[in-house]
Amino acid sequence: MSKLTKEFYNIQNPALGAYLLARFSLGYLEENQSMPPMPLLFVVLPMIYKKDVVDFISSTQKTSGLHFFVDKFTEKQNSNNDLIIQIQGLSQQYKMMTLEALRISIIGELISIQDKVYILPLRDNINDFKPKTKDIRKMGNAAEKFGIWCSRLSLVEISQILKVRF
């Protein structure tokens, strides 16, 4: 394994992905008392594994929502619209990692699958995990906030806003 490949895997690995999927699902559930549909999980890692996206999520209020968050990318001072456009392609690239993260989160009892299509986060187990680094805490908080925003919208609306297909 090359040094660059090892560094990539240390940051973008399925175990971290499992935690991020669980935090996303927790935010979704706590916001509107319903479980996120499984297809939605495939956009979580492509977004949260991008530092620029995490920074934008972190600097956006929970109450602002997904529309406002995406609008920030098109502002002149940011001009990062290409980050949103990349999400569809990245979701295809991250498909296997997302599935592996999903598997680990089930085995690790961070989530369970309900009715074959919904994700139930297991709060106590997620809350027992205390990330040691500031960056992982920031990613977890961003994933949870992203879950909150997605819970307020339908899959069709999310698809239109993020320019992705489910």
N, C-alpha and C positions, 0 to 999 in steps of 0.2 A: 504494500500500500504506500503510495507516494505521500510526501509530507503534506501537500495541498489536499489530497483526498482524505487523509487522516484528520486534518483540521476541519474540513467540510463536515465530516461525519461526527466530529465532536460537537459541532454546533447544530447541525440539522440531522438529528437521529430519531429513530422511531420511539425511543423512550421519552425524549422531550416532547415529541409529537403527541404521545399518549396523554401526557399531562396537559398539553395545550388543548387537545380535543375535549378533555374532561372539563377544563375551565370554561371553554366556549359553551359547552352543554349546560354547565352550571349557571352561567349568566343568562342563557336562553330560558331555562326553566324558572329561575327566580324572578325574572321580569314578568312573564305572563302565565306562569303555572302550567305550561304545556311543554312537551318534550320536542327537541329539534328533530326534524326528519333527517335520515341518514345522508341523502344526497348533499345536504348543506355542508357536511363535514369536509367535503372535497375541496372547498375553497378556503378552509381555515389555515392549513399549513402554508399554501402558497402566499397568503397574506402575512401571516405572523412570522414566517421565516425571512421576510424582507425588512431590514432595519428601517428603511425610509418609511415604510407603511406603519410599522410599530410606532415610530416617532410621531407620525400624523395622528394615529389613533390615540396615543397618550396625550397629545396636545388638544384633543377635541373632547368637549364635555359629553358625559353620558347622555344628557338630555338632548343634545344636538341631533343625534341620529345619523343613519347611514347616508342620507342625501347630503347633509351638510359636510360630512367627512369626505365624500367623493368630490364635492364641489371645491374643497380646499386644494385638490390636485390641479385644478384648472386655473387657479388664480395666477396672475402674472408673476408674482414673486416666487411662486413654487414651481410652476410649469413642469409638473411631473405626471401629466396625463398618461404617459406611456406606462406607468406602473399599474394603473387600473386596466389598461388594455392587455397587459401581459398575463393577467390572472387566469384567463381561460387556458392559454397554452401551458402555464405553470401547473394548473390543476391536472392537466393530462400528464405532465412530467412527474408530478408528485403522487400520482394515483397509487403506485405500489407502496410508497412510504406511508401514505395515509392509511392504506389497508393494514400495513404492519403496525402502525401506531394504534389503530383501532383494535387489532388483535391483542396487543400488549395492554391496552387500557381495560380490556375485558378480563384478561388473565390476572392483571394487577388489581382487579375489582375497583377500578375508578369509575367505570360505567357498566351498564347492562343494556342489552337490546330488548326492546319491548315490541311485540306485534310485528317482528321482523323488519321494521322500518323506522322506529323511533329510538332515540338514545336517552336513557335515564342516567344522569350523573349520580354517583353515590357520594353525597355531600361529606359524610364523616371521613371517608377515605381520602378524598381530595383535600380536605382541610388539614388532614394529618401530614400532608406533604408540605414541607417548608423549604422552598428553594434557597440555596446558600448564596447565590450571586444576584446582584442588582439587575443584571440583564435578563436573567430567567424570570425574576419577579415581574419585571416590566413586560416581558412577553406574555406571561400568564394573565396579568391585569388587562393587557390589550386584547387577548383572546376572549376574556370574560366580557369586556365592554363590547366587542364585536358581536358576541352572542346576544347581548341585551339589544343591540340595534337590530339584529336580524329577527329577533322574536317579535318585533313590532310590525314586520312586513310579511307578505306572502312570498313563496318561492318565485312566483312570476315577477313581483316587484324587485326582489333581490337580483334576479337574473337580468332585468333591464338596467338596474342601477350599476351593477358590477360588470355588465356586458359578458355574462357567462351563460352556459347552457347546462341544465341539469338532466 
